[in-house]
Amino acid sequence: GAVVSQHPSRVICKSGTSVKIECRSLDFQATTMFWYRQFPKKSLMLMATSNEGSKATYEQGVEKDKFLINHASLTLSTLTVTSAHPEDSSFYICSYSSGNNNEQFFGPGTRLTVL
Amino acid sequence: AQSVTQLGSHVSVSEGALVLLRCNYSSSVPPYLFWYVQYPNQGLQLLLKYTSAATLVKGINGFEAEFKKSETSFHLTKPSAHMSDAAEYFCAVSEAGSNYQLIWGAGTKLIIKP
């Protein structure tokens, strides 16, 4: 399967600062990728879907100005949490779709803690 | 609309016992079905997938799942549980033409008793 990396794996920041999370596909090029948020002991919540070369499509209730997604290339996407607050603390996971039977390949996740 | 139901937020089995994690789905067209496993503080790893080929799908780590259209089910099984199987398991469904989105079940935490 495809290999997806995320950086950083953990980040602690002060309230009001912005945090950028990188998601890289290491061994294949994908046109579609996803950003998820996962609360403790909960399932994944899709935040947005992005197709390379176009703007991300955000799910209902997700603030696009707060969670900035840049699908820079077929192998790199970034999620920037702007003016982070403690309620933004969560586990953020990215994934790429190979387009093959809709299978998704997941990054290892980023644990964000906002103080 | 698609949906996924995983029966039981927690399942506890003894080491060596049969593992059965239940997943039922709804879909208006033939679906793609997936089981993913998540270990603590890690991303998700694909266990197995159904893509309209064989109804009995074998995955990694000795897991398998059977697609039963009449029951709209895709239950995950393993004949003999191992301590290393303790993790969270997610069932997901997708449809062709859905922009590759997956609809997720709530997850089942598998607990292995020594």
HADDOCK unambig.tbl for C-alpha pairs under 7 A between the chains (distance, minus, plus):
assign (segid A and resid 42 and name CA) (segid B and resid 106 and name CA) 6.60 0.50 0.50
assign (segid A and resid 43 and name CA) (segid B and resid 105 and name CA) 6.97 0.50 0.50
assign (segid A and resid 43 and name CA) (segid B and resid 106 and name CA) 4.95 0.50 0.50
assign (segid A and resid 43 and name CA) (segid B and resid 107 and name CA) 5.94 0.50 0.50
assign (segid A and resid 93 and name CA) (segid B and resid 43 and name CA) 6.69 0.50 0.50
assign (segid A and resid 97 and name CA) (segid B and resid 100 and name CA) 6.64 0.50 0.50
assign (segid A and resid 99 and name CA) (segid B and resid 100 and name CA) 6.75 0.50 0.50
assign (segid A and resid 101 and name CA) (segid B and resid 32 and name CA) 6.69 0.50 0.50
assign (segid A and resid 101 and name CA) (segid B and resid 51 and name CA) 6.41 0.50 0.50
assign (segid A and resid 102 and name CA) (segid B and resid 94 and name CA) 6.77 0.50 0.50
assign (segid A and resid 102 and name CA) (segid B and resid 100 and name CA) 4.68 0.50 0.50
assign (segid A and resid 106 and name CA) (segid B and resid 43 and name CA) 5.98 0.50 0.50
assign (segid A and resid 106 and name CA) (segid B and resid 44 and name CA) 5.73 0.50 0.50
assign (segid A and resid 107 and name CA) (segid B and resid 43 and name CA) 5.60 0.50 0.50
assign (segid A and resid 108 and name CA) (segid B and resid 42 and name CA) 5.00 0.50 0.50
assign (segid A and resid 108 and name CA) (segid B and resid 43 and name CA) 3.90 0.50 0.50
assign (segid A and resid 109 and name CA) (segid B and resid 42 and name CA) 6.02 0.50 0.50
assign (segid A and resid 109 and name CA) (segid B and resid 43 and name CA) 5.23 0.50 0.50
